[in-house]
Amino acid sequence: MCFFPSYSMATEGEIIPHLIHSATHFEQTPTLKNTYYYKSFSFPYSSGRVVLSSTPDGTGPVTFYNLMSVYGILGTRGDFSFGDSCTVMSIPPIDITNFLTKSSSSNTMAFSLSYRRGSCGPPTINKGGVLYQYTDIGDLYVVYFDDSAKKPVPFLIPPWDYKAMGLDLDQALTRVDSSFDHQYPLAHVLGVDEPPDATSSILRYDRTVPESVSVGSGNDSYSWGKQAGITNGTPVLAAAGGTVTYQYDHTNGHSLFINHGNGFQTRYIHLQKSGLVTENATTVTQGQVIGRVGVSGNVDRPTLHFMVVRDKNGDGNFEDNIPDGIVDPFGWQSFESDPWESYSFTYAGKERTGSRSYYLWEGGDRLLSRATLHKNGNRMYANNFTLDFPRYAVSHDVLVRMQLQQPLSFTSFRSIGSSLLAQVHDGFGLPITNFNTHWDLIITFNKADVARFNPKTLSIYSRADGEAIWQKENTTLDFVTGKAQTAINHMSEFGLFGQPLDSIAPVTTATLVGDLDTSGIYTSEIKISLQATDTPTEYTQGIDYILYKIGDTNWQEYSDTFTLSGAGTYEVSYYAVDNDGNAEAIDTLTLTIDYTPLTPPQHQPLPIRQLPQ
């Protein structure tokens, strides 16, 4: 489940080295100063990796005695200490972008660097009867891998009014029903197939692989549904301004495409036919209502489907960049290489390669946060998660990486909102999964979050790295302050879980009225009405909607009795969803109308499916 940085990856963009210091020899009597070298350093910075290395290409090991510390200054944050083993250290290049950020007031990266002997005794040398302690440091460069020339400015907002749903940005973005698959997002491309070993898994933007895949292996877009507050008819917003066009096809249904004029296009798929902005306008502004969530095309649930396409060749035509120009608006957030970016394939007679993805949501990458955990302890935050580490939980500095994830479920339990993937490594990519002592995990919630869960079942659950089973933790719940707390000593996945009050799908009864031949054939038109009942009645919130379709037509929301009138054989499919998001299995009727009666007709209502007693 966990993936940690590998620094051998080639980085797109210009390589800019800055010499911090040359190799230097230090000696002093009777002892070497505790801090035997100190320097502050700043350089122009926009975006990209920053590495400390002994060579200007960023690949050389760093050499010093005992302890090296890096501290952010001038608006940057973070710090980290390497070594502290009372020996001469020769360590791999250090990626300091893990814990430093650009100054908010200027386009600079600024930090201070020190070497310390601590309580250690360096080697000694006798000069004329006088003992000197001595040590050496090697050349040191800060190497900036500048990717700003190719990195687009984030410009998208979530395509629905998530604030009206009581969500913040982090919660809205993570409450996805299906995610972009970075292995091979080619599920909808005829003639190009995923390798057999990839058809049952999804590789997300943070290089995690979800434990279970219900929807979306090979998916080329995102979808948000009930858990994000989206239902049939929810207004869809333009994620950014631009020129809008309409398209319909049997697979995608009613769709809107917006060309944003910056080399990117967003697509809004499976919309309702009515209320499309193209009826009145060809240009839209960010946040403008452009349509409503529907079930047109080959989907059987109303979800907001959202795709981003890059104009790779810059010709203004996005169609010739399908599928190789499809990108993930969450970017690619791993130092391992993105398999989609380097995947080569043949499509429409051309050799193609997938595209690099960048984080495109306005407001910066809020879903991923990093912090240094010192041996003196630290408290760190990720949305509604607090990780409170006491002193000596670790013996040396480690880097904690916290990634908000989509809500998860197991058996009859669901997470209340987002879950958290927390990973710890030693600064060089080596994972740390256990601690010297327990630390406190606190998850905040509000009444609305837990209103539809059995309060007796609420608890923090965790899943250690590599484990498949979620473990219940000894949890203290405070419903007044809205806090769940537990003491724990491992990583890596956490969430507040509970059993929904209503996890039972509704039941729909179809009633048919027409002249029925004794052979089961109708000799008149058929009037069909649908009625759904939510169960269990003790906790019911009622029916959200009923959907039906005739043959291979699009799904539509049921509102009143409908009629089949022409001679022929029909397939009528239907199902209901309740207000807790429980969906009934699709039921299908096969009906035949033949106006030539074979036997005396029976004219009576015929209930096709009865409610359980």
C-alpha positions, -999 to +999 in steps of 0.1 A: +000+000+000+028+025+009+052+039-017+081+061-007+103+084-028+130+072-051+154+100-061+167+084-092+138+096-113+146+120-141+127+153-135+112+173-164+125+208-166+157+228-163+184+217-138+199+248-119+227+241-094+239+266-068+272+259-048+266+263-011+302+254+000+333+237-013+351+208+004+365+222+037+387+209+065+380+219+101+403+215+131+402+232+165+418+226+199+410+213+224+376+204+209+357+212+176+329+237+180+295+221+184+282+239+153+313+237+132+296+251+100+266+274+095+252+292+064+219+307+053+211+304+016+183+316-007+177+313-044+149+321-070+123+294-069+089+287-086+081+250-085+099+217-088+122+196-067+151+209-046+179+185-038+211+188-017+240+170-035+278+169-038+275+172-076+257+199-097+235+172-114+218+163-081+231+127-079+262+129-057+262+117-020+265+143+008+295+140+032+298+154+067+305+144+103+277+133+127+248+157+121+234+179+093+204+201+099+183+222+075+159+249+087+134+269+066+136+307+069+120+338+053+085+324+052+094+288+044+084+261+068+099+229+080+132+215+092+150+182+093+182+168+108+201+139+092+227+116+109+235+119+146+255+087+147+289+100+158+305+089+125+315+104+092+283+103+071+281+098+034+244+098+025+223+099-007+212+132-021+186+149+001+153+161-013+145+191+008+112+199-010+097+173+013+097+197+042+104+232+028+081+255+008+085+287-012+082+320+007+047+333+005+060+369+000+086+363-028+096+338-054+124+324-033+134+293-014+154+301+017+169+279+044+198+276+068+223+248+069+244+236+098+268+208+106+271+198+143+293+174+162+268+173+191+281+153+221+303+132+198+341+133+198+356+137+163+390+122+154+421+140+169+455+148+155+487+157+175+505+188+162+536+197+183+521+182+214+488+199+210+457+178+203+432+190+177+398+176+168+392+177+131+367+167+104+359+174+067+329+183+047+325+177+010+312+199-018+276+208-014+252+221-041+215+229-039+202+216-072+169+230-084+149+210-109+127+238-123+095+226-139+077+259-139+081+264-177+058+234-183+037+234-152+003+251-156-012+274-131-040+257-111-073+271-125-101+246-116-128+247-089-150+216-081-178+215-106-207+216-080-216+238-051-199+217-024-202+244+002-240+242+000-235+205+008-217+214+041-183+203+028-150+221+026-127+218-004-106+189+009-137+169+018-154+176-015-125+166-037-118+133-018-154+121-018-151+105-052-171+075-064-144+066-091-109+079-097-086+084-127-065+052-132-029+060-138-021+025-149-040+026-182-069+051-184-082+034-215-114+017-204-135+037-230-111+034-259-120+008-285-092-014-296-068-005-268-070-028-238-054-028-203-029-056-197-046-085-180-028-080-147-042-044-145-079-049-152-089-054-116-070-026-099-067+012-099-035+032-094-045+066-079-026+099-082-007+093-049+004+059-061-019+041-037-039+011-048-074+009-033-081-023-015-113-030-034-123-018-069-160-014-074-159+011-102-133+023-126-103+001-135-090+019-165-111+050-157-102+082-176-121+107-154-136+113-119-171+110-107-188+123-075-221+111-062-242+108-031-214+109-006-204+143-020-240+156-018-247+150-055-280+135-067-300+135-098-306+171-109-278+187-089-266+218-107-233+214-125-209+243-124-182+254-149-149+245-133-133+274-151-145+299-177-143+294-215-161+284-247-187+257-243-199+232-268-225+204-267-222+168-278-244+137-276-235+101-281-250+069-269-221+062-245-217+096-228-252+109-233-256+146-231-222+162-225-207+197-224-171+205-233-154+238-222-123+250-239-105+272-213-081+288-237-050+276-218-045+243-236-070+224-214-106+213-219-130+200-192-158+176-200-191+172-181-207+139-190-241+121-186-260+153-180-298+158-182-311+170-215-329+200-201-313+231-187-281+229-207-263+263-209-257+258-247-294+266-252-286+302-245-248+308-244-215+297-260-192+312-233-194+307-196-176+320-165-161+300-136-188+288-113-217+294-137-244+267-138-241+249-171-264+219-166-277+193-142-265+159-131-283+131-150-281+095-161-279+099-199-256+075-218-244+041-205-246+048-168-272+036-143-265+060-114-267+098-113-231+109-107-211+140-118-186+127-144-157+151-150-128+147-174-098+169-182-081+168-217-048+185-226-042+198-262-008+181-265+000+193-300-014+228-295-036+228-326-068+238-308-085+204-315-089+183-285-105+153-303-071+143-318-058+142-282-082+115-271-071+093-254-034+103-251-042+138-239-064+128-210-049+139-177-056+137-140-065+171-124-050+158-091-016+155-108+008+128-100+020+130-064+048+104-062+085+105-069+081+072-087+074+076-124+038+079-136+030+048-158+004+067-178+029+094-187+053+069-203+028+044-217+031+040-255+003+025-277-011+026-312-045+042-317-063+054-349-032+045-369-008+067-348+018+059-322+009+077-290+022+083-255+002+092-224+004+127-208+019+141-177-006+152-151-004+184-129-024+194-099-050+218-114-073+226-085-072+262-073-059+268-038-028+246-039-025+210-031-044+208+002-049+171+001-013+162+008+007+176+038+041+169+052+057+176+086+089+167+104+085+146+136+113+153+160+124+132+190+109+160+212+075+153+196+052+172+174+015+178+167+004+178+130-029+183+112-046+170+080-081+184+077-101+169+106-072+145+116-048+154+143-016+133+150-002+142+184+033+126+190+049+128+225+086+130+232+107+101+222+081+085+199+110+084+175+148+085+181+156+108+153+139+131+128+114+114+104+092+128+077+054+123+081+034+124+049-004+127+053-027+121+024-065+126+026-083+097+009-118+090-004-143+075+021-138+038+025-159+009+036-156-027+047-183-053+054-213-032+068-191-003+080-185+030+062-160+058+071-175+090+083-161+114+057-125+111+043-100+085+056-063+093+060-032+076+047-002+085+069+033+074+059+066+079+077+101+076+063+136+085+075+142+113+049+157+089+023+126+068+015+130+040+040+096+034+057+090+035+094+058+018+105+061+015+143+071+039+171+088+038+205+057+048+223+020+053+216+008+086+201-027+101+200-049+102+169-078+126+171-106+128+145-131+156+147-167+153+134-200+171+136-235+160+143-244+160+107-215+136+099-227+109+122-265+115+122-272+086+099-249+061+118-256+039+147-237+057+175-230+024+193-209+013+164-188+044+159-150+038+165-117+046+150-103+018+128-068+014+115-051-007+089-013-012+093+008-010+061+003-040+040-026-054+060-060-062+044-081-062+076-093-031+094-087-032+132-110-016+157-091+008+181-100+015+217-118+048+211-130+076+233-160+095+218-171+129+229-203+139+211-203+174+227-169+184+214-172+162+183-139+143+189-129+107+186-096+098+201-073+067+204-037+059+213-018+040+187+017+032+177+017+023+141+008+036+106-007+038+080-045+041+073-071+055+097-107+065+097-138+070+119-161+042+109-197+031+118-226+012+106-253+032+088-287+032+104-302+022+071-281+000+048-309-019+032-319-011-003-355-002-012-378-025-030-397-015-061-430-030-073-440-027-109-478-028-117-488-035-153-523-029-167-533-043-201-551-071-219-530-102-212-533-134-233-532-167-216-499-173-233-484-143-215-486-119-245-504-086-242-529-077-269-533-041-259-510-012-248-494-017-214-496+010-187-467+006-162-465+023-128-436+019-103-438+022-065-408+019-042-408+014-005-378+021+018-369-003+046-364-006+075-393+017+084-378+025+118-349+045+102-363+052+068-356+086+051-378+077+022-371+072-015-347+096-033-357+086-068-367+057-091-350+053-125-362+033-155-354+027-191-369+009-221-345-012-241-311+004-246-324+040-242-310+063-215-322+060-180-348+085-169-363+094-136-398+080-130-425+104-121-458+090-134-473+060-152-459+054-187-472+034-216-459+008-241-481+008-272-465-005-303-464-042-313-431-059-304-410-071-275-398-047-248-373-048-220-382-025-191-355-020-164-359-001-131-345+004-097-348+028-067-324+046-045-332+058-010-321+090+008-292+071+025-278+062-009-288+025-008-294+013-044-317-015-053-305-042-078-317-035-113-348-055-122-358-061-158-391-072-173-395-087-208-429-078-223-444-087-257-474-069-273-492-086-302-526-071-311-539-105-325-554-123-295-549-161-293-573-167-263-598-146-244-579-117-227-576-112-190-579-075-182-565-069-148-537-052-129-508-076-125-482-069-097-449-082-110-430-079-077-445-081-043-431-065-012-417-089+014-442-098+042 
